[in-house]
Amino acid sequence: MSVGHYENFPVGSILLPRRMRRAVHAIYHFARYADDVADEGDKQPEERLRELAHLQDELDVIRDGGIPAMPLMRNLAAAISSHALPMQPFYDLLSAFSQDVVKKRYQTFAEVVDYCRRSANPVGRLMLALYGENDPRSLAMSDGICTALQLINFLQDVAIDWDKDRIYIPLDDLQKFRIRESQIAGRDATGLWRPMMLAQVERTRKMLQAGAPLGKVLKGRLGLELRLVIMGGERILKKLHDSGGDVFRQRPVLTWRDWIYMLWRALRTR
């Protein structure tokens, strides 16, 4: 999974109502821990999958009303119980983490989107559940935003993911623009790299914009938080566009100037 996958998770944000912070921390720590099991260290794939399977067993215990063994999972159980959170998003996250252990390439964009459906969208759905928001249109817009944010991370982290023997850009797109894996390995942004990346940026921007109205639909702190997240994605896409997608020389990140601009815009568009 991309290194920046949880950059937009609002852990400890002063914008979050106090009543939600403990639950958000519990969700984040579960996701972060499971992601690290799939990604970090030098464990063999079989060991990683066993640990993820154990986490799924712990989820089963929570689902069935029992008390899980791991302190991490007991905290998660308390959050699920206190806020009547749905269980499926947690299972979806574990499914995506397990897939990361065994799947390193994606042939089509549809395959990538299916991965995002399980790796990113659950976070948005859980945040909406914490706020008691379950309107189908809101859920659909949240899915679009979360998938777009995951795609943005993939575009930021092409070089980082390559070092882990992963490519999240669809192979169909690389083949369309006659880009070989050796070009990524060589950190080479020449040839048709620029038009390929700009096509990825434009597709992702459209997806983000389709979900953006949710930032105005949701009221209060959640709406402001979401508008900031969306604007952060927009800023990274602009940086990717301006660089022609050359993420090898410098990975685009948000600066303090970006945050000031984003906060000003977010407050104006309440």
CYANA upper distance limits for C-alpha pairs under 8 A (distance plus 0.5 A):
  1 MET  CA      5 HIS  CA      7.48
  1 MET  CA     35 ASP  CA      7.89
  1 MET  CA     39 ASP  CA      7.52
  1 MET  CA     97 PHE  CA      7.98
  1 MET  CA    100 ASP  CA      6.86
  1 MET  CA    161 ASP  CA      8.32
  2 SER  CA    150 GLN  CA      8.48
  2 SER  CA    153 ASN  CA      6.63
  2 SER  CA    154 PHE  CA      6.50
  2 SER  CA    157 ASP  CA      6.94
  2 SER  CA    160 ILE  CA      8.41
  2 SER  CA    161 ASP  CA      7.06
  3 VAL  CA    153 ASN  CA      8.13
  3 VAL  CA    157 ASP  CA      7.65
  3 VAL  CA    160 ILE  CA      8.18
  4 GLY  CA    153 ASN  CA      6.24
  4 GLY  CA    157 ASP  CA      8.26
  5 HIS  CA    120 ALA  CA      8.44
  5 HIS  CA    150 GLN  CA      6.91
  5 HIS  CA    153 ASN  CA      6.80
  6 TYR  CA     32 ARG  CA      8.34
  8 ASN  CA    229 VAL  CA      6.88
  9 PHE  CA     28 TYR  CA      7.97
  9 PHE  CA    123 VAL  CA      8.47
 10 PRO  CA     16 LEU  CA      8.28
 10 PRO  CA     24 VAL  CA      8.36
 10 PRO  CA    225 GLU  CA      8.30
 11 VAL  CA     21 ARG  CA      8.06
 11 VAL  CA     24 VAL  CA      7.01
 11 VAL  CA     25 HIS  CA      6.65
 11 VAL  CA     28 TYR  CA      7.65
 12 GLY  CA     16 LEU  CA      7.92
 12 GLY  CA     21 ARG  CA      7.06
 12 GLY  CA     25 HIS  CA      7.93
 15 LEU  CA    221 ARG  CA      5.97
 15 LEU  CA    222 LEU  CA      7.92
 15 LEU  CA    224 LEU  CA      8.32
 15 LEU  CA    225 GLU  CA      7.10
 16 LEU  CA     20 MET  CA      7.16
 16 LEU  CA     21 ARG  CA      7.02
 16 LEU  CA    221 ARG  CA      6.87
 16 LEU  CA    222 LEU  CA      7.61
 17 PRO  CA     21 ARG  CA      7.26
 17 PRO  CA    221 ARG  CA      8.01
 18 ARG  CA     22 ARG  CA      8.41
 20 MET  CA     24 VAL  CA      6.66
 20 MET  CA    130 LEU  CA      7.60
 21 ARG  CA     25 HIS  CA      6.59
 22 ARG  CA     26 ALA  CA      6.75
 22 ARG  CA     79 ALA  CA      7.93
 23 ALA  CA     27 ILE  CA      6.73
 23 ALA  CA     76 LEU  CA      7.86
 23 ALA  CA     78 ALA  CA      8.46
 23 ALA  CA     79 ALA  CA      5.27
 23 ALA  CA     80 ILE  CA      8.30
 24 VAL  CA     28 TYR  CA      6.56
 24 VAL  CA    127 MET  CA      8.42
 25 HIS  CA     29 HIS  CA      6.51
 26 ALA  CA     30 PHE  CA      6.73
 26 ALA  CA     72 LEU  CA      7.91
 26 ALA  CA     75 ASN  CA      6.37
 26 ALA  CA     76 LEU  CA      5.63
 26 ALA  CA     79 ALA  CA      7.29
 27 ILE  CA     31 ALA  CA      6.75
 27 ILE  CA     76 LEU  CA      6.82
 27 ILE  CA     79 ALA  CA      8.36
 28 TYR  CA     32 ARG  CA      6.38
 29 HIS  CA     33 TYR  CA      6.34
 29 HIS  CA     72 LEU  CA      7.87
 30 PHE  CA     34 ALA  CA      6.64
 30 PHE  CA     72 LEU  CA      7.24
 30 PHE  CA     73 MET  CA      7.74
 30 PHE  CA     76 LEU  CA      7.70
 31 ALA  CA     35 ASP  CA      6.48
 31 ALA  CA     93 LEU  CA      7.76
 32 ARG  CA     36 ASP  CA      6.64
 33 TYR  CA     37 VAL  CA      6.78
 34 ALA  CA     38 ALA  CA      6.95
 34 ALA  CA     52 LEU  CA      7.26
 34 ALA  CA     55 LEU  CA      8.34
 34 ALA  CA     94 LEU  CA      7.58
 34 ALA  CA     97 PHE  CA      7.47
 35 ASP  CA     39 ASP  CA      6.56
 35 ASP  CA     40 GLU  CA      8.49
 35 ASP  CA     97 PHE  CA      6.50
 36 ASP  CA     40 GLU  CA      5.43
 37 VAL  CA     48 ARG  CA      6.39
 37 VAL  CA     51 GLU  CA      7.62
 37 VAL  CA     52 LEU  CA      7.65
 38 ALA  CA     48 ARG  CA      6.30
 38 ALA  CA     49 LEU  CA      8.12
 38 ALA  CA     52 LEU  CA      8.19
 38 ALA  CA     97 PHE  CA      6.22
 38 ALA  CA     98 SER  CA      7.12
 38 ALA  CA    100 ASP  CA      7.14
 38 ALA  CA    101 VAL  CA      6.31
 39 ASP  CA    100 ASP  CA      8.27
 39 ASP  CA    101 VAL  CA      7.94
 43 LYS  CA     47 GLU  CA      6.78
 43 LYS  CA     48 ARG  CA      7.02
 44 GLN  CA     48 ARG  CA      6.95
 45 PRO  CA     49 LEU  CA      6.66
 45 PRO  CA    101 VAL  CA      6.58
 45 PRO  CA    102 VAL  CA      7.89
 46 GLU  CA     50 ARG  CA      6.75
 47 GLU  CA     51 GLU  CA      6.83
 48 ARG  CA     52 LEU  CA      6.78
 48 ARG  CA    101 VAL  CA      7.86
 49 LEU  CA     53 ALA  CA      6.51
 49 LEU  CA     98 SER  CA      6.75
 49 LEU  CA    101 VAL  CA      7.86
 50 ARG  CA     54 HIS  CA      6.73
 51 GLU  CA     55 LEU  CA      6.94
 52 LEU  CA     56 GLN  CA      6.86
 52 LEU  CA     94 LEU  CA      7.25
 52 LEU  CA     97 PHE  CA      8.37
 52 LEU  CA     98 SER  CA      7.31
 53 ALA  CA     57 ASP  CA      6.77
 54 HIS  CA     58 GLU  CA      6.80
 55 LEU  CA     59 LEU  CA      6.80
 55 LEU  CA     94 LEU  CA      8.46
 56 GLN  CA     60 ASP  CA      6.75
 56 GLN  CA     91 TYR  CA      7.51
 56 GLN  CA     94 LEU  CA      7.64
 57 ASP  CA     61 VAL  CA      6.92
 58 GLU  CA     62 ILE  CA      6.94
 58 GLU  CA     68 PRO  CA      5.96
 58 GLU  CA     69 ALA  CA      7.82
 58 GLU  CA     70 MET  CA      8.37
 58 GLU  CA     73 MET  CA      7.42
 59 LEU  CA     63 ARG  CA      6.59
 59 LEU  CA     68 PRO  CA      8.27
 59 LEU  CA     73 MET  CA      8.24
 59 LEU  CA     90 PHE  CA      8.34
 59 LEU  CA     91 TYR  CA      8.16
 60 ASP  CA     64 ASP  CA      6.62
 61 VAL  CA     65 GLY  CA      6.84
 61 VAL  CA     66 GLY  CA      5.51
 61 VAL  CA     67 ILE  CA      6.97
 61 VAL  CA     68 PRO  CA      6.38
 62 ILE  CA     66 GLY  CA      5.89
 62 ILE  CA     67 ILE  CA      6.88
 62 ILE  CA     68 PRO  CA      6.94
 62 ILE  CA     77 ALA  CA      6.44
 63 ARG  CA     87 MET  CA      7.59
 67 ILE  CA     74 ARG  CA      7.21
 67 ILE  CA     77 ALA  CA      8.31
 68 PRO  CA     73 MET  CA      6.54
 68 PRO  CA     74 ARG  CA      6.20
 68 PRO  CA     77 ALA  CA      8.32
 69 ALA  CA     73 MET  CA      7.76
 69 ALA  CA     74 ARG  CA      7.69
 70 MET  CA     74 ARG  CA      6.75
 71 PRO  CA     75 ASN  CA      6.77
 72 LEU  CA     76 LEU  CA      6.95
 73 MET  CA     77 ALA  CA      6.51
 74 ARG  CA     78 ALA  CA      6.79
 75 ASN  CA     79 ALA  CA      6.94
 76 LEU  CA     80 ILE  CA      6.67
 77 ALA  CA     81 SER  CA      6.58
 78 ALA  CA     82 SER  CA      6.45
 79 ALA  CA     83 HIS  CA      6.60
 79 ALA  CA     84 ALA  CA      8.49
 79 ALA  CA     85 LEU  CA      8.10
 80 ILE  CA     84 ALA  CA      5.91
 80 ILE  CA     85 LEU  CA      5.23
 80 ILE  CA     86 PRO  CA      7.90
 80 ILE  CA     87 MET  CA      8.41
 81 SER  CA     85 LEU  CA      7.45
 83 HIS  CA    129 ALA  CA      8.34
 83 HIS  CA    130 LEU  CA      6.74
 85 LEU  CA    126 LEU  CA      7.45
 85 LEU  CA    129 ALA  CA      6.75
 85 LEU  CA    130 LEU  CA      7.64
 86 PRO  CA    126 LEU  CA      8.08
 86 PRO  CA    129 ALA  CA      8.25
 87 MET  CA     91 TYR  CA      7.26
 88 GLN  CA     92 ASP  CA      6.60
 89 PRO  CA     93 LEU  CA      6.74
 89 PRO  CA    118 ARG  CA      7.99
 89 PRO  CA    122 PRO  CA      5.12
 89 PRO  CA    123 VAL  CA      7.93
 89 PRO  CA    125 ARG  CA      7.92
 89 PRO  CA    126 LEU  CA      7.62
 90 PHE  CA     94 LEU  CA      6.97
 90 PHE  CA    122 PRO  CA      7.68
 91 TYR  CA     95 SER  CA      6.71
 92 ASP  CA     96 ALA  CA      6.84
 92 ASP  CA    118 ARG  CA      5.24
 92 ASP  CA    119 SER  CA      7.49
 92 ASP  CA    122 PRO  CA      7.49
 93 LEU  CA     97 PHE  CA      6.76
 93 LEU  CA    118 ARG  CA      5.92
 93 LEU  CA    119 SER  CA      5.70
 93 LEU  CA    120 ALA  CA      8.27
 93 LEU  CA    122 PRO  CA      7.37
 94 LEU  CA     98 SER  CA      6.55
 95 SER  CA     99 GLN  CA      6.70
 95 SER  CA    118 ARG  CA      7.38
 95 SER  CA    119 SER  CA      8.50
 96 ALA  CA    100 ASP  CA      6.82
 96 ALA  CA    115 TYR  CA      6.76
 96 ALA  CA    118 ARG  CA      6.00
 96 ALA  CA    119 SER  CA      5.68
 97 PHE  CA    101 VAL  CA      7.33
 97 PHE  CA    119 SER  CA      7.78
 98 SER  CA    102 VAL  CA      7.57
 99 GLN  CA    103 LYS  CA      6.11
100 ASP  CA    104 LYS  CA      7.37
104 LYS  CA    165 ASP  CA      7.08
104 LYS  CA    166 ARG  CA      5.16
104 LYS  CA    167 ILE  CA      6.81
104 LYS  CA    168 TYR  CA      8.28
105 ARG  CA    166 ARG  CA      6.72
105 ARG  CA    167 ILE  CA      5.87
105 ARG  CA    168 TYR  CA      6.82
105 ARG  CA    170 PRO  CA      8.11
105 ARG  CA    171 LEU  CA      7.90
106 TYR  CA    111 GLU  CA      6.54
106 TYR  CA    112 VAL  CA      6.78
106 TYR  CA    167 ILE  CA      7.75
106 TYR  CA    168 TYR  CA      6.66
106 TYR  CA    169 ILE  CA      7.65
106 TYR  CA    170 PRO  CA      5.74
106 TYR  CA    171 LEU  CA      6.66
107 GLN  CA    111 GLU  CA      7.40
107 GLN  CA    170 PRO  CA      5.65
107 GLN  CA    171 LEU  CA      5.19
107 GLN  CA    172 ASP  CA      6.23
108 THR  CA    112 VAL  CA      7.26
108 THR  CA    170 PRO  CA      5.45
108 THR  CA    171 LEU  CA      6.95
108 THR  CA    172 ASP  CA      6.23
108 THR  CA    173 ASP  CA      8.28
109 PHE  CA    113 VAL  CA      6.70
109 PHE  CA    169 ILE  CA      8.34
109 PHE  CA    170 PRO  CA      5.98
109 PHE  CA    172 ASP  CA      8.43
110 ALA  CA    114 ASP  CA      6.66
111 GLU  CA    115 TYR  CA      6.85
112 VAL  CA    116 CYS  CA      6.78
112 VAL  CA    168 TYR  CA      7.42
112 VAL  CA    169 ILE  CA      8.45
112 VAL  CA    170 PRO  CA      7.63
113 VAL  CA    117 ARG  CA      6.59
113 VAL  CA    147 THR  CA      7.45
114 ASP  CA    118 ARG  CA      7.34
115 TYR  CA    119 SER  CA      6.52
116 CYS  CA    120 ALA  CA      5.64
116 CYS  CA    121 ASN  CA      6.98
116 CYS  CA    146 CYS  CA      8.32
116 CYS  CA    147 THR  CA      5.88
116 CYS  CA    150 GLN  CA      7.10
116 CYS  CA    151 LEU  CA      8.47
117 ARG  CA    121 ASN  CA      5.61
117 ARG  CA    122 PRO  CA      7.78
117 ARG  CA    143 ASP  CA      7.79
117 ARG  CA    147 THR  CA      7.26
118 ARG  CA    122 PRO  CA      6.81
120 ALA  CA    124 GLY  CA      7.85
120 ALA  CA    143 ASP  CA      8.49
120 ALA  CA    146 CYS  CA      5.97
120 ALA  CA    147 THR  CA      6.52
120 ALA  CA    149 LEU  CA      8.50
120 ALA  CA    150 GLN  CA      6.79
121 ASN  CA    125 ARG  CA      6.86
121 ASN  CA    142 SER  CA      7.69
121 ASN  CA    143 ASP  CA      5.48
121 ASN  CA    144 GLY  CA      8.42
121 ASN  CA    146 CYS  CA      5.67
121 ASN  CA    147 THR  CA      6.73
122 PRO  CA    126 LEU  CA      6.55
123 VAL  CA    127 MET  CA      6.82
123 VAL  CA    146 CYS  CA      8.24
124 GLY  CA    128 LEU  CA      6.76
124 GLY  CA    142 SER  CA      6.30
124 GLY  CA    143 ASP  CA      7.36
124 GLY  CA    146 CYS  CA      6.92
125 ARG  CA    129 ALA  CA      6.64
125 ARG  CA    139 LEU  CA      6.99
125 ARG  CA    142 SER  CA      7.45
125 ARG  CA    143 ASP  CA      8.07
126 LEU  CA    130 LEU  CA      6.73
127 MET  CA    131 TYR  CA      7.11
128 LEU  CA    132 GLY  CA      6.72
128 LEU  CA    133 GLU  CA      5.50
128 LEU  CA    134 ASN  CA      7.32
128 LEU  CA    139 LEU  CA      8.24
129 ALA  CA    133 GLU  CA      6.09
129 ALA  CA    134 ASN  CA      7.07
133 GLU  CA    138 SER  CA      8.12
134 ASN  CA    138 SER  CA      7.54
134 ASN  CA    139 LEU  CA      7.13
135 ASP  CA    139 LEU  CA      6.79
136 PRO  CA    140 ALA  CA      6.67
137 ARG  CA    141 MET  CA      6.73
138 SER  CA    142 SER  CA      6.55
138 SER  CA    214 LEU  CA      6.89
139 LEU  CA    143 ASP  CA      6.68
140 ALA  CA    144 GLY  CA      6.90
140 ALA  CA    211 GLY  CA      8.19
141 MET  CA    145 ILE  CA      6.80
141 MET  CA    210 ALA  CA      7.45
141 MET  CA    211 GLY  CA      4.63
141 MET  CA    212 ALA  CA      7.77
141 MET  CA    213 PRO  CA      8.25
141 MET  CA    214 LEU  CA      6.76
142 SER  CA    146 CYS  CA      6.61
142 SER  CA    211 GLY  CA      6.74
142 SER  CA    214 LEU  CA      7.64
143 ASP  CA    147 THR  CA      6.49
143 ASP  CA    211 GLY  CA      8.21
144 GLY  CA    148 ALA  CA      6.59
144 GLY  CA    207 MET  CA      6.31
144 GLY  CA    208 LEU  CA      6.72
144 GLY  CA    210 ALA  CA      7.44
144 GLY  CA    211 GLY  CA      5.80
145 ILE  CA    149 LEU  CA      6.68
145 ILE  CA    207 MET  CA      7.42
145 ILE  CA    208 LEU  CA      5.56
145 ILE  CA    209 GLN  CA      8.44
145 ILE  CA    210 ALA  CA      8.36
145 ILE  CA    211 GLY  CA      5.75
145 ILE  CA    212 ALA  CA      7.47
145 ILE  CA    230 ILE  CA      7.83
146 CYS  CA    150 GLN  CA      6.74
147 THR  CA    151 LEU  CA      6.72
147 THR  CA    207 MET  CA      8.46
148 ALA  CA    152 ILE  CA      6.65
148 ALA  CA    204 THR  CA      5.98
148 ALA  CA    205 ARG  CA      7.88
148 ALA  CA    207 MET  CA      6.42
148 ALA  CA    208 LEU  CA      5.87
149 LEU  CA    153 ASN  CA      6.85
149 LEU  CA    208 LEU  CA      8.11
149 LEU  CA    233 GLY  CA      6.78
150 GLN  CA    154 PHE  CA      6.86
151 LEU  CA    155 LEU  CA      6.81
151 LEU  CA    204 THR  CA      7.24
152 ILE  CA    156 GLN  CA      6.68
152 ILE  CA    201 VAL  CA      8.36
152 ILE  CA    204 THR  CA      7.69
152 ILE  CA    233 GLY  CA      7.54
152 ILE  CA    236 ILE  CA      7.99
152 ILE  CA    237 LEU  CA      7.59
153 ASN  CA    157 ASP  CA      6.50
154 PHE  CA    158 VAL  CA      6.59
154 PHE  CA    161 ASP  CA      8.42
154 PHE  CA    168 TYR  CA      6.76
154 PHE  CA    169 ILE  CA      7.91
155 LEU  CA    169 ILE  CA      8.20
155 LEU  CA    197 MET  CA      8.39
155 LEU  CA    200 GLN  CA      8.45
155 LEU  CA    245 GLY  CA      8.49
155 LEU  CA    247 VAL  CA      8.28
156 GLN  CA    240 LEU  CA      8.31
156 GLN  CA    247 VAL  CA      6.78
156 GLN  CA    251 ARG  CA      6.33
156 GLN  CA    252 PRO  CA      6.92
157 ASP  CA    161 ASP  CA      6.33
157 ASP  CA    247 VAL  CA      7.98
157 ASP  CA    251 ARG  CA      7.70
158 VAL  CA    162 TRP  CA      6.61
158 VAL  CA    167 ILE  CA      7.50
158 VAL  CA    168 TYR  CA      8.24
158 VAL  CA    184 ILE  CA      8.30
158 VAL  CA    247 VAL  CA      7.65
158 VAL  CA    248 PHE  CA      8.50
159 ALA  CA    163 ASP  CA      7.03
159 ALA  CA    184 ILE  CA      7.54
159 ALA  CA    185 ALA  CA      8.29
159 ALA  CA    187 ARG  CA      7.76
159 ALA  CA    247 VAL  CA      7.78
159 ALA  CA    248 PHE  CA      6.80
160 ILE  CA    164 LYS  CA      7.46
161 ASP  CA    165 ASP  CA      6.94
161 ASP  CA    166 ARG  CA      5.57
161 ASP  CA    167 ILE  CA      6.86
162 TRP  CA    166 ARG  CA      5.56
162 TRP  CA    167 ILE  CA      6.65
162 TRP  CA    184 ILE  CA      7.83
162 TRP  CA    185 ALA  CA      7.52
169 ILE  CA    173 ASP  CA      7.67
169 ILE  CA    174 LEU  CA      7.83
170 PRO  CA    174 LEU  CA      7.14
171 LEU  CA    175 GLN  CA      6.59
172 ASP  CA    176 LYS  CA      6.60
173 ASP  CA    177 PHE  CA      6.89
173 ASP  CA    196 MET  CA      7.72
174 LEU  CA    178 ARG  CA      6.53
174 LEU  CA    179 ILE  CA      5.46
174 LEU  CA    180 ARG  CA      7.38
174 LEU  CA    196 MET  CA      7.85
175 GLN  CA    179 ILE  CA      6.38
175 GLN  CA    180 ARG  CA      7.86
177 PHE  CA    192 LEU  CA      6.37
177 PHE  CA    193 TRP  CA      7.97
177 PHE  CA    195 PRO  CA      8.44
177 PHE  CA    196 MET  CA      6.69
178 ARG  CA    192 LEU  CA      7.73
179 ILE  CA    183 GLN  CA      7.14
179 ILE  CA    192 LEU  CA      7.61
179 ILE  CA    193 TRP  CA      7.56
180 ARG  CA    184 ILE  CA      7.83
181 GLU  CA    185 ALA  CA      6.84
182 SER  CA    186 GLY  CA      6.54
183 GLN  CA    187 ARG  CA      6.75
183 GLN  CA    188 ASP  CA      5.74
183 GLN  CA    189 ALA  CA      8.17
184 ILE  CA    188 ASP  CA      6.64
187 ARG  CA    248 PHE  CA      6.04
188 ASP  CA    248 PHE  CA      8.05
189 ALA  CA    193 TRP  CA      5.83
189 ALA  CA    194 ARG  CA      7.30
189 ALA  CA    245 GLY  CA      8.21
189 ALA  CA    246 ASP  CA      6.18
189 ALA  CA    248 PHE  CA      7.95
190 THR  CA    194 ARG  CA      7.68
192 LEU  CA    196 MET  CA      6.67
193 TRP  CA    197 MET  CA      6.64
193 TRP  CA    245 GLY  CA      7.99
194 ARG  CA    198 LEU  CA      6.57
194 ARG  CA    244 GLY  CA      5.53
194 ARG  CA    245 GLY  CA      6.24
194 ARG  CA    246 ASP  CA      7.86
195 PRO  CA    199 ALA  CA      6.59
195 PRO  CA    244 GLY  CA      8.20
196 MET  CA    200 GLN  CA      7.00
197 MET  CA    201 VAL  CA      6.65
197 MET  CA    244 GLY  CA      7.54
197 MET  CA    245 GLY  CA      5.74
198 LEU  CA    202 GLU  CA      6.60
198 LEU  CA    240 LEU  CA      8.43
198 LEU  CA    241 HIS  CA      6.66
198 LEU  CA    244 GLY  CA      7.16
198 LEU  CA    245 GLY  CA      7.10
199 ALA  CA    203 ARG  CA      6.74
200 GLN  CA    204 THR  CA      6.66
201 VAL  CA    205 ARG  CA      6.52
201 VAL  CA    237 LEU  CA      6.71
201 VAL  CA    240 LEU  CA      7.79
201 VAL  CA    241 HIS  CA      7.36
202 GLU  CA    206 LYS  CA      6.81
203 ARG  CA    207 MET  CA      7.02
204 THR  CA    208 LEU  CA      6.73
205 ARG  CA    209 GLN  CA      6.55
205 ARG  CA    234 GLU  CA      7.73
205 ARG  CA    237 LEU  CA      7.63
206 LYS  CA    210 ALA  CA      6.62
207 MET  CA    211 GLY  CA      7.19
208 LEU  CA    212 ALA  CA      6.59
208 LEU  CA    230 ILE  CA      7.77
208 LEU  CA    233 GLY  CA      8.39
208 LEU  CA    234 GLU  CA      8.45
209 GLN  CA    213 PRO  CA      8.18
212 ALA  CA    216 LYS  CA      8.34
212 ALA  CA    227 ARG  CA      8.13
212 ALA  CA    230 ILE  CA      7.17
213 PRO  CA    217 VAL  CA      6.84
214 LEU  CA    218 LEU  CA      6.58
214 LEU  CA    223 GLY  CA      8.11
214 LEU  CA    226 LEU  CA      8.44
215 GLY  CA    223 GLY  CA      5.39
215 GLY  CA    224 LEU  CA      7.45
215 GLY  CA    226 LEU  CA      5.87
215 GLY  CA    227 ARG  CA      5.43
215 GLY  CA    230 ILE  CA      8.39
216 LYS  CA    223 GLY  CA      6.68
216 LYS  CA    227 ARG  CA      8.10
216 LYS  CA    269 THR  CA      7.98
216 LYS  CA    270 ARG  CA      6.93
217 VAL  CA    223 GLY  CA      7.71
218 LEU  CA    222 LEU  CA      6.99
218 LEU  CA    223 GLY  CA      5.10
219 LYS  CA    223 GLY  CA      5.49
219 LYS  CA    224 LEU  CA      8.19
220 GLY  CA    224 LEU  CA      7.02
221 ARG  CA    225 GLU  CA      6.51
222 LEU  CA    226 LEU  CA      6.51
223 GLY  CA    227 ARG  CA      6.61
223 GLY  CA    270 ARG  CA      8.44
224 LEU  CA    228 LEU  CA      6.80
224 LEU  CA    266 ALA  CA      6.76
224 LEU  CA    267 LEU  CA      7.71
224 LEU  CA    270 ARG  CA      7.87
225 GLU  CA    229 VAL  CA      6.85
226 LEU  CA    230 ILE  CA      6.65
227 ARG  CA    231 MET  CA      6.59
227 ARG  CA    266 ALA  CA      6.20
228 LEU  CA    232 GLY  CA      6.54
228 LEU  CA    262 MET  CA      6.60
228 LEU  CA    263 LEU  CA      7.09
228 LEU  CA    266 ALA  CA      6.55
229 VAL  CA    233 GLY  CA      6.87
230 ILE  CA    234 GLU  CA      6.79
231 MET  CA    235 ARG  CA      6.62
231 MET  CA    262 MET  CA      6.60
231 MET  CA    266 ALA  CA      8.45
232 GLY  CA    236 ILE  CA      6.84
232 GLY  CA    254 LEU  CA      7.70
232 GLY  CA    258 ASP  CA      8.40
232 GLY  CA    259 TRP  CA      8.41
232 GLY  CA    262 MET  CA      7.65
233 GLY  CA    237 LEU  CA      6.72
234 GLU  CA    238 LYS  CA      6.71
235 ARG  CA    239 LYS  CA      6.79
235 ARG  CA    254 LEU  CA      7.93
235 ARG  CA    258 ASP  CA      7.97
236 ILE  CA    240 LEU  CA      6.64
236 ILE  CA    252 PRO  CA      6.76
236 ILE  CA    253 VAL  CA      7.05
236 ILE  CA    254 LEU  CA      7.51
237 LEU  CA    241 HIS  CA      6.58
238 LYS  CA    242 ASP  CA      6.52
239 LYS  CA    243 SER  CA      6.64
239 LYS  CA    252 PRO  CA      6.66
240 LEU  CA    244 GLY  CA      6.69
240 LEU  CA    245 GLY  CA      5.41
240 LEU  CA    246 ASP  CA      7.83
240 LEU  CA    247 VAL  CA      8.01
240 LEU  CA    252 PRO  CA      7.22
241 HIS  CA    245 GLY  CA      6.51
243 SER  CA    247 VAL  CA      8.29
246 ASP  CA    250 GLN  CA      7.80
247 VAL  CA    251 ARG  CA      5.47
247 VAL  CA    252 PRO  CA      7.55
254 LEU  CA    258 ASP  CA      6.30
254 LEU  CA    259 TRP  CA      7.60
255 THR  CA    259 TRP  CA      7.02
256 TRP  CA    260 ILE  CA      6.78
257 ARG  CA    261 TYR  CA      6.78
258 ASP  CA    262 MET  CA      6.51
259 TRP  CA    263 LEU  CA      6.50
260 ILE  CA    264 TRP  CA      6.74
261 TYR  CA    265 ARG  CA      6.76
262 MET  CA    266 ALA  CA      6.43
263 LEU  CA    267 LEU  CA      6.60
264 TRP  CA    268 ARG  CA      6.80
265 ARG  CA    269 THR  CA      6.76
266 ALA  CA    270 ARG  CA      7.22
